[in-house]
Amino acid sequence: MPDLSTTYMGLRLKNPLIAGSSGLTGTRAGLLELQEGGVAAVVLKSIFEEEIAAEYDDALSEAARKGMSLESYDYYDYELRGAHVSQYVDFIREAKTAVSIPVIASVNCTYSHEWASFAKDIEAAGADGLELNMFFLPSDITRSSDEREKVYLQIVDRVLKQVRIPVALKISSSFSTLAQMIDRLSKTGIAALVLFNRFYSIDFDIEKMTVTGAGSLSSPAELAGPLRWVALMSRRVGCDLAASTGVHDGAGLIKMLLAGAKAVQASSAFYRNGAGSAGVMLKELSAWMDRHGFKAIADFRGNLSQAESVDPGVYERVQYMKHYAG
Ligand SMILES: Cc1cc2nc3c(=O)[nH]c(=O)nc-3n(C[C@H](O)[C@H](O)[C@H](O)COP(=O)(O)O)c2cc1C
């Protein structure tokens, strides 16, 4: 049997497959199924700063209607944030008693103020790591990319000052200078970057002429984006890279490792095929390693990264020129 063990964010993992943050990692039963299925670690369902803020806004309007004083705002702020965080902290504790694999907590950050102090509570609850899920849709035409990017760096800086557990940052590919931003973020002191998150998208119902939500699960074809970027950036950045989006089978897992990922996250695959599909993916990885004579992940990880390539230009080709398209 080949050795599938690896390290990611300084954590020792029995294999490189991690259950990404989703509804499946938001319940004790889901976590147990995923552990049973074979994943090496779980990223818990995120706590959403946005939800806390929305609830806070409601409470503020209510307080204003009742003619409450400004000081009570602080009270609401403290109470509401506290209640949400303590629920999440309880869930981390529950997760840690339920499963024996590493548990990575997840925070969806929207603003750079205040919430960084939650990170301390998350650490105290026993989380083995913290993943920050950060994305601001670049739709504001009055904000420069510089201004937007500063917010990412500020949030990371604040969180890193609060905790000692390893911190990962899960980002989107929506940066004007993506390679430079990945490089900068990787040198902030974070332990890992997760490339990339997949976001809620809108769709239109053309009969009702209304805005609806697009499907929430990825397809295997979506692997192409993160595959290219993991291959471009691995062996060039100052932290681990995890791949995320579009990994639905053993082949997808192997491709991401060949690109240079230290770990690979999957979510949609477990929704579609059940938590047991983790075991199938890992069996496919083992069988492939046997076939190719690899005894450990390090024997082949990054072998198809751009840094190792004799034809680096192929990773940067973007046009379907006749010559290449055949
Ligand atoms: C139903 C559902 C809920 C999700 N919730 C979260 C979340 O709370 N936090 C987060 O960072 N990502 C969340 N994600 C995104 C996944 O972690 C992952 O990045 C995305 O689905 C792409 O990976 P996949 O192709 O393996 O599904 C969610 C995805 C799904 C399908």
The ligand as an ORCA input file, in Angstrom:
! r2SCAN-3c Opt
* xyz 0 1
  C     -24.157     23.813     -0.131
  C     -22.800     24.429     -0.017
  C     -22.480     25.201      1.097
  C     -21.218     25.821      1.176
  N     -20.917     26.561      2.279
  C     -19.669     27.108      2.403
  C     -19.294     27.825      3.550
  O     -20.039     27.976      4.515
  N     -18.035     28.351      3.593
  C     -17.133     28.194      2.567
  O     -16.002     28.678      2.669
  N     -17.471     27.513      1.464
  C     -18.705     26.974      1.358
  N     -19.042     26.277      0.228
  C     -18.068     26.209     -0.885
  C     -17.284     24.904     -0.834
  O     -16.492     24.816      0.344
  C     -16.351     24.801     -2.041
  O     -15.407     25.854     -2.014
  C     -17.095     24.867     -3.373
  O     -18.296     24.120     -3.327
  C     -16.221     24.339     -4.511
  O     -15.771     23.035     -4.249
  P     -16.482     21.742     -4.908
  O     -16.365     21.867     -6.366
  O     -15.725     20.567     -4.354
  O     -17.899     21.753     -4.445
  C     -20.279     25.645      0.135
  C     -20.617     24.852     -0.965
  C     -21.838     24.249     -1.054
  C     -22.160     23.399     -2.255
*
